[in-house]
Amino acid sequence: MRGLGVITQDSGHVNGIAGSDLSYSDTVVPELDITYFFTDNIAAELILGTTYANIDADGSIEGLGQVGKTWLLPPTLTLQYHFTDLGVFKPYIGAGVNYTLFYEQSGSGAFSDLDVENKVGAALQIGFDYMVDEHWGFNVDVKKLFLEPDWKVNLDGAPLSGKAKLNPWLIGAGVTYRF
């Protein structure tokens, strides 16, 4: 169990509008990770948690304000390599796949019918466990998700579309328990 900071790239665009950009809110949420060790060094980790993002117009369209809000469910599966020759300090690296589901999407103000498409992306991670005893320890983990979904919305009835370049960093710290 960890606390997780979700820090987005704050980039994107509206098709056909030069200089348009998007920005997204950063969040702190709880996260549960389940890791299964195949060997002492090789493990698979499933990352579970949900967060939200406020989407704001930026760049040449900044004056339009908030575009909307969406919730994200980004389950991520990584294959990890754990370094085991360092005593209680147990660093690891990982790579895998993420499938982000966007739900409870809503437009704000003059924006309506927000639709951010679900998206598959790559995930990279680096982290470590510091074991206090055989079962309990502390964990620090940094993940990078490559997440650039297409999106569309209506602005006073006029359809707009583009790409939301979220590409978040997930920075977590918490408690680990090994069975």
GIJO-V406054 format. One record per residue. N is the residue number from 0. RES is the residue in three letters. BURIAL is 1 if it has 16 or more other C-alpha atoms within 10 Angstrom, else 0. Layout:
# GIJO-V406054
N	RES	BURIAL
N	RES	BURIAL
This chain:
# GIJO-V406054
0	MET	1
1	ARG	1
2	GLY	1
3	LEU	1
4	GLY	1
5	VAL	1
6	ILE	1
7	THR	1
8	GLN	1
9	ASP	1
10	SER	1
11	GLY	1
12	HIS	1
13	VAL	1
14	ASN	0
15	GLY	0
16	ILE	0
17	ALA	0
18	GLY	0
19	SER	1
20	ASP	1
21	LEU	1
22	SER	1
23	TYR	1
24	SER	0
25	ASP	1
26	THR	0
27	VAL	0
28	VAL	0
29	PRO	1
30	GLU	1
31	LEU	0
32	ASP	0
33	ILE	0
34	THR	1
35	TYR	0
36	PHE	0
37	PHE	0
38	THR	0
39	ASP	0
40	ASN	0
41	ILE	0
42	ALA	1
43	ALA	1
44	GLU	1
45	LEU	1
46	ILE	1
47	LEU	1
48	GLY	0
49	THR	0
50	THR	1
51	TYR	1
52	ALA	1
53	ASN	1
54	ILE	1
55	ASP	1
56	ALA	1
57	ASP	1
58	GLY	0
59	SER	0
60	ILE	1
61	GLU	0
62	GLY	0
63	LEU	0
64	GLY	0
65	GLN	1
66	VAL	1
67	GLY	1
68	LYS	1
69	THR	1
70	TRP	1
71	LEU	1
72	LEU	1
73	PRO	1
74	PRO	1
75	THR	1
76	LEU	1
77	THR	1
78	LEU	1
79	GLN	1
80	TYR	1
81	HIS	1
82	PHE	1
83	THR	0
84	ASP	0
85	LEU	0
86	GLY	0
87	VAL	0
88	PHE	1
89	LYS	1
90	PRO	1
91	TYR	1
92	ILE	1
93	GLY	1
94	ALA	1
95	GLY	1
96	VAL	1
97	ASN	1
98	TYR	1
99	THR	1
100	LEU	1
101	PHE	1
102	TYR	1
103	GLU	0
104	GLN	1
105	SER	1
106	GLY	1
107	SER	1
108	GLY	0
109	ALA	0
110	PHE	1
111	SER	1
112	ASP	1
113	LEU	1
114	ASP	1
115	VAL	1
116	GLU	1
117	ASN	1
118	LYS	1
119	VAL	1
120	GLY	1
121	ALA	1
122	ALA	1
123	LEU	1
124	GLN	1
125	ILE	1
126	GLY	1
127	PHE	1
128	ASP	1
129	TYR	1
130	MET	1
131	VAL	0
132	ASP	0
133	GLU	0
134	HIS	0
135	TRP	0
136	GLY	1
137	PHE	1
138	ASN	1
139	VAL	1
140	ASP	1
141	VAL	1
142	LYS	1
143	LYS	1
144	LEU	1
145	PHE	1
146	LEU	1
147	GLU	1
148	PRO	1
149	ASP	1
150	TRP	1
151	LYS	1
152	VAL	1
153	ASN	1
154	LEU	1
155	ASP	0
156	GLY	0
157	ALA	0
158	PRO	0
159	LEU	1
160	SER	1
161	GLY	1
162	LYS	1
163	ALA	1
164	LYS	1
165	LEU	1
166	ASN	1
167	PRO	1
168	TRP	1
169	LEU	1
170	ILE	1
171	GLY	1
172	ALA	1
173	GLY	1
174	VAL	0
175	THR	1
176	TYR	0
177	ARG	0
178	PHE	0
